[in-house]
């Protein structure tokens, strides 16, 4: 007989005192730390414990007894269900304060290296409709809220177009309005959903792996150009043509309309053929007189205006002189490499994704930049001591790795190469701090600048300047 699961307690009148990792808030009850989503420091709440370990627990707010003075009414009707903007209930100035603290805590607690004063975080001028890219999923298993389930009503129409529910890969929250992209994105998504229903198009079944409407990507560039990529689960030419024609007629402002037929298990289109239906095969982002071509598979910072602020910090920290050789590691589509190329003798970019490197080369070509050189491959395999002997000793290294940070072999090559300056851009201060500790034997941290790219989320970018020790 299975052991009966012990009922976990309800903690009453608990004060939430701080924020924690991954957008959580926390409270302390005796010796127990309780992590709570969607709380605000200063809240008094009854908290139901959902999971308990030896020295910490996870719970949710069952009843808000007294709201914190800093708590605000969220703008989005989907707040707490979507899982995307976990800090909408906090004033933006408080969000920035907590992100600044997150960077400081990580660098002090994990890196444990000598630090200068950390500069005040650069906030985003736009805190709504700042994203240039959104991706939506179509599903025939719409997520039902607890209120809907408790109502006893029947919900025969379960088709949805929206976001995956955290922890439930086959359930999708139907989105009426997302505030993170210009409203054109909402209008396109709602039109495709309604057109699909009116024409009897099946919405994707994520368990059975079948259905016609699968995913939708919308890019809206700062230049006003618009890309729409429909991803379909069935190769039905007639239905595809009817759908794409309808989208094109309804939204003449779309400058790049494409589709993909994806019949494999996962949603990524990196290995799929993208078919151009109308317009150009790319959109243009513009920064300081430079044009960057962004294709359907390209990576580009999703907050266009704040990306410019980020890259200005990178350029300032790099202190590039006209005779310098610059290495740009994890270069993506070469945005940073091309952005700093005018100051350098030469820039060498390395990136894992081959399509991104093709974009980087095109971006150099369309801007008349002739002093860049790009290589594709796994960083730890490409960036070797032999590679540096062949292509030259770097004066400056710019590194912008994924959330996992740098591989140990890459750190060792950097230490052997001994560039005068390193500029480390990170979307994860924790792994950045770990890598700074590894570099500390040869490098001193000279400047730290957090930059907020994603208002209403807990995510923060951080830029660190390191100089070779004497």
N, C-alpha and C positions, 0 to 999 in steps of 0.2 A: 504494500500500500504506500502511495506517495505521501511524503511528509507534508502536513498542512503548512502553507506559507504563513509566516508570522505577519500579523497586521502591523504596518508601520505607523508611527504616531502622527498626530496633528499637533504642531507646536503653535501655541497661541500668543498673540501680542509680541511677536518677535520684531526687533528693530533691524532693518537692513542698513549696514554701515559702510559698505564699500562696493567697488566694482571688481570683477575678476576676469580671468582669461575667457576668450571665446564669447565675449559679450554678456557674461553672467554677472549677477550681483551676488553679494555674500552677506551672511549674518553669522554671528558667533553665539552659540548656546552652550554655556559651560565650556567644556574643552572641545566641543564639536564645531567644525566649520561647515556651514550649510550653503551650498551653491544654488542660486535661484534665478531662473530666467525672467526677464522683463520687470525686475525690481529696480527701484531708485534709492540711492542712499538717503536715509531719513524716513523711508516708508515704515509704518508699523503694520504688520500683517500676520494673519494666521497662515502658516505654511505647512502643507501636507508633505511628508517625507515620502519620496518615491523609491529611493535607493539608499542604502546605508552601508558604509564600510567602517573600518576600525576608527579612523580619525576624521572622517568627513562624510557628508551626506549630500544628496541631491533632492530637491523638492520643488514644488510650485506654489504660487500664491493661491490659496483657497478663498481668502477674503481679505480685501484691503481695508484694514481698520482705520488707518489715518494715512492719507497721501502725503508724501514728502513735499516740502515747499518748492523743490526744484522740478517736481513732476509736471509734465505738460501733456495736453491732449494730442495723441498721435494724429497725423494728417490722413493716414491710410486706413481704410475700412478693413484691410486684411492683416493689420498688425496683430502679432502673436501667432497667427496661423501660417503665414507665409514663411517666416523664419529668416527673411532676408535682411530687414532693417530693424535690428534688435534694440536700437537706441533711439527710436523715434520719440519716445516719451521723455527724453532728456533734452534740455536746451542745448543748442549747438555749442555754446561756450563751455558747457559742462562736458560735452563729448570731447572737445579739444583738450580740456584739462585732464580727462581720464586717459586719452591717448598719449599725451605727454608723459604722464605717470607710468604708463605701460612701457614706453621706451626706456625711461630712466630706471625702472625696476629691473628690466631684463639686462641692461648693460651692467648695472651694479651687482646684481645677484648672480648672473651667469658668467659674464665676461671676467669680472673681477680684475679689471685693468685700470690704470690711471686714466681719468676722464677729465676733459675740460668742462666748463659750464655748458650744459645742453641748451642750444638755442630754442627760443619759443617756437612752437609748432606753427607752420604755415597753413592756415585754414583755407578752405575752398570758397571762392567768390560765389559760386552757385551751390546751394545745398539741395536743390530739387532739380529734376530734369537735367542732370549733369552727365549721365551715361550716354556714350555714343553707340553702345552695343547692348542688345538684350536678346535672350534666347528663351523661347517658350516651347512647352510640350503639349501635344494633343493627346487626350486619353479618354477612353470610354469608362473610366472608373473615377469619376469625380469624387474628391474627398468631401465627406459630409461632416460638418461641424458637430460638436457635442450637443449644441442647442437643437440642431436639425434632427439628430438621432433621438433625443429625448422627446421631441414633439410628437412622435408617433405617426407623422405624415409619411406618405409614400413618395419616393423620388424616382420615378421611372426614367427620367432623362438624366443620365449620368455623364454625358459628354462634357468635356472641359478643355479649355485652352489656358494654360497658366504655368505654375511652378510645381516641381516635385515637393511633396511634403517631406521634411526631414525624417529620416528613419523609416520611410515607407516608399520604396522605389516604384511601386505600381500604383500609387495614388497621386493625383494631381489636384492642386487647389485651383479652382476656376477664378480667374482674375478679371475683375471689372475695370479697374484702373490701377496702373502702376505709376508712381510719381517720380520715378528715377530717370525716365527718358521723356523727350518731348512728346506731346499727346498724339502726334501722328502715329507713333508706335502702337498706342492703344487702339486707335481707329483701324489700323491695318489688321491687328490681331483679331479684333471683334468682327471685322468684315469677313475675314477668312473663316472664322468659326461659324458665323451665320450662313455664309454661302455654302459651306460644307453641309450643314444641317438641312438647308433648303433643297439641296441637290442629292441628298441621300449618301453622301460620302462617309465612309466608316472612319471613326476616330480610333487611334492606335490602341491595341490591347497590349499592355506592357508585359503581361504574363504569357499570353499566347504568342506574342511576337508577330502580330498581324494587324492589318488595317491600312487605310490609305493616307490620311493626314497624320504625320508623325511629329515633326518639329518645325519651328519657324525662327529664323534669325533676322533681326532688323538692325541695321547700322545707320545712324544719322550723323553725318560728319559736321564739324564746325563750319565747313564751307557751305553747308546746306544740301550737299549731295546725299542721296538716300540709296541704300542697298537692301534688297529683300531676297532672302534665300529660303525657299520652301523645300523641306525635306519630306519625301513621300515614301511610304512603305510598299507601294505596288507600282509596277511599271505598266500603267494603263495610259497609253498615249492620248487617247481621246479625252479622258477625264483630266489629265494633266494640262492639255491645251485649253480646255474650257476654263479651268481654274486660273491658269496664268493669264489668260486673256482678260478675265474678269478683274483680276488684281490690277493689271496694267491700265484698264479703262477707268477704274474707280480712283486710282492714285497716279495721275500723270506726273506727279512730282518725283516718282521713283526713277532714279537715273541708272540703276543697275538691278535688273530683275533676273533671278536665276533659280534653278531647281536641282535637286539631287534625288536619285532613287536609291534609297539605302535599305537593303534587305538583310543586313547582318544584325547581330544581337545588340551591339552597343550603338550609341547615338553619334559617336564622333564621325565627322565627314573628312577627316584628314587624309584617309586613304580612298576616298570616293571621287568619282568624276562629277564635277560641277558643270552644269549645262547652262549657258547664257541664253535666256529667252528674249530679252530686249535690253537695249542700252549698252553701257560699257562693262567690261569685266572687272572693274575696280571703281572705288570712289577716292576722292582726294581729300586728305587732311593737310592743312597748311600751317607752318610754324616758322616765324621769323624769315619769311620769304622763301622757305623751302617747301616743296610739294612732296608729300609722301603718298604713294599709291597703296591703298589698302584693299586687298582682295578678300574673297570669302574665307580663306584659310589663314589670313594674316593675323598676327598679333599686333595690336596697337593699344596703348594705354586707354582705358575706357572713359577716363575723364579728360577730354581733349585740352580744355583750358588749363587745368591743374597740371597736366603733363608738361606744359611749357614752363610752369614754375619749378617743377621738379628738375627738368633738364637744365635750367639756369643755375640751380644749386650745384648740380653735377659739374657743369662747366666752370663755375667759380672755384669749387674745391679742387678741380683738376689742375688749375693754374697752368694751362698748356702754353708752351712757347713755340715759336715758329719752327724751331729745329727738332721738336720732340716727336718721337715715335710712340704712338698710343695703341695699346691693346684694349679692345672692348669685348669682354668675355660675356657670353650669354646675350649676344647682340640682338637677337630677335630679327626684326626686319630692318635693322640698322638705323633706327631713329636717332639714338644717342651718337652712334659713330658718325653719321652724316651731319648731325647737329654741331659736333665739335671739330669736324674735319677742316674747316676754314682756319682754325687756329694752329693746326698741327702740320708737321712735315708729312706724316703718313699715319693712317689709322688701319689697324688690322682687327677685323671682327670675326668671332667664332661663335657658332650656334649649332645646336643639335638638329633642328628641323630644316631639312633641305629646301622646302618651299619658302621658308622665311628668308633663307640666304639668297634665293632667287629674287625675292622682293627687295632685299637690301641692295643687291647689285643694280636692280632697275631704279631704285630710289637715288642711288648715286648718279646713274646715267641721266635721268630726267632733270637733275639739278646741276648737271655739268661738273660734278665732283669727280676728280680723277686721281685723288690720293688715298683711296680706300681699297682694301683687299679683304675678301670675305671667304671663310672656310666653313664647311658643314661637317658635323660629326660630333660624337660624344666628347664632351669637354675633356675628360680625363684621358681620352685616347688621342685627341688632336693636340692639346696643349701639353707638350712634353719638352724636356730639356733640348732634345734634338730640333724640335720645331722652332724654339727660340734661337738656337744657334743658326738655323737656316734663315729666319726672317728678321732677326735683329733683336737686340736687347731693348726692352721697353723702358722709356723714361716715365711713363704714366700707365697705370692699369685701371680701367673702369670695370667693375664686376657687378652684375645685376642678376644673381642666380634665382632659381625658383624657390618656393617656400622652404624646401628641404635644405637650402644653403649649399655650400660648396663641398664637393667630394674631397677627402683627405689628400688624394694624389694631386689634385689641383692646387690645394693650399701649399703642398711641398714644392711644386714647380714654381709657384709665385715666390716662395721664400728663396729658392735657388736663383730666380731671375733678378730679384732685388731691385725692382723699379724704385725710383725716388719717391713716388707718390702712388697711393692706391685710393680710389674712390669706390666705396662699397655701398651700393644701393640695395635695399632689402624690403620685401613685403612681410617679413617675419623677424621682428627684433630678437626673438629667442634664438633662432639658428644663426642670425648675424652675430649675436653676442658670443655664441660658441666658437664661431670662426675667428672673431677678434682675439679671443684667448689664444688660439693657435698661432696667430700672426704676431702676438705680443713679444715674442723673442727677438724680433727684428724691427717691429714697427710701433710707433707711438700714435695714439689717437689725438688728433689736433683739433677736430671740429665735429660736431654732431648736429644734424638738422632734420627733425621730423617734418613730414609733409602729409597732410590729410588729403587723400585721393578719393575717399569713399565715405562722405557724410552719412550719418545714421547707422553705420556699421561699426564694429570694433576694429576693423582693419586699419593699419597705418603703415605708410612707407617711411623709411628712415635712411638718411644719407650720412655716411661717416667718412671723414678724411683722415688718412693715415700717412705718416711720413717716416722714411727710413731713419732708424736711430743712428747717431754719430758713432 
